[in-house]
Amino acid sequence: MALFHFRAVSQSGEQQEGRLEGEDQQAIIRQLQQRGLIPLSVESAGEHSGSILNMKLSLARKGTSERQIQALTQDLAALLKAGVPLERALSIMIQVRDREDDTRLLSRIREGIQRGQPLSAVLAEQDTGFSSFYLNMIRAAEISGNLEQGLADLAVYLERSRLLREKALSALIYPAILLLVSAASLLIILTYVIPQFQQLFADMGQAMPLPTRIVIGSAEFLRDMGPWLLLTLLLALIAGQRLLARPGPRLAWDGFKLRLPLAGELIRRLEVARFSRSLGTLMKGGVPLLNALTIARDTVNNRLLAQSVGEAADSLKEGKRLANPLQASGLFPPLAIQMIRVGEETGQLETMLLKVADRYDREVESTIQRLLTILEPVLIVGLGVIIAGIIISILVAILSINELPI
């Protein structure tokens, strides 16, 4: 028997939280339903403590709208699956929500539903950031008459996409901090520590050793030209950002990123996982393949890959299959192409697309872990070698003072 933390609401809209023991999540859900409660979430007690910590950390940062939309989608799907009508489900969610912006959003959505508008039309009127992907999923679910399943699929998609992105970003935090600390350490040594020895070396009256001259010259260059280098770098970043806003340079830049030795393959897998999950989720929700392909193209950040998806959409209009134009582009991995082709031949394309996404999600995680295993010691050893070289160059110059004639 495991311990689970649950969150549920009664038929009157009163929220309840607590812990129950059961064999699995389904057993807890059955217990709650027998008590006349509508389960919103059931998770193991260990996961619950971690989720609270993650929630606090996420709310401390900006840009949490996607996480909020995911939570709203999950809760609404749970209520609809429990047989609660849409308007009643929105009223319950308004009562149990603590965040003022959530309640305002839900109130506006409920007002639209009360006017007789479909959910997709009401969401399209909001300025909260519901993407075309989200709206088309809701619209397809409404047409098929299975809104609760469409919301559940959406919640799964949003959670998987967010977790993949957060894992990639979290993995880069430590190397980024290490790089910043290394740069700051070298800057302090070259601009503050080394100048303390310059007058001593100037009084030596003899040529300094070559390593010492290199270090002192680097320190003088940074001290004199540092502000200008920083300004040049800032202007270059601004100019590069404006240049990449143009289609031609952005296409070339995205193509260059895919050709990078290690990072290129990682970017490719990330984009293929995102594209496959988007397309598979849309098709599972009832969106026709051609429309789903057009929508899924907008979820791909790499313009070169997005262009190949657009060409595949044009081929579909001519009656061709999806796998052939993707393979002709030479940008998609062979395994993904073969799985898509099998899906087309068996009539289970959406299932195979989701399997492709799961496969490359796992590969991205393992690739990031391997890169970090290599990158971290390289950064540490590199910083140690540079600092050791600077210290040795200074010591050699100091020891050479003993060779001066008295």
PyMOL commands that set and color helices and strands:
alter all, ss='L'
color gray80, all
select helices_A, chain A and resi 25-34+45-59+65-81+86-96+100-114+119-124+132-144+147-202+210-244+247-258+263-284+289-297+303-317+323-329+334-346+349-403
alter helices_A, ss='H'
color red, helices_A
select strands_A, chain A and resi 2-9+15-22+38-44
alter strands_A, ss='S'
color yellow, strands_A
deselect
rebuild
show_as cartoon
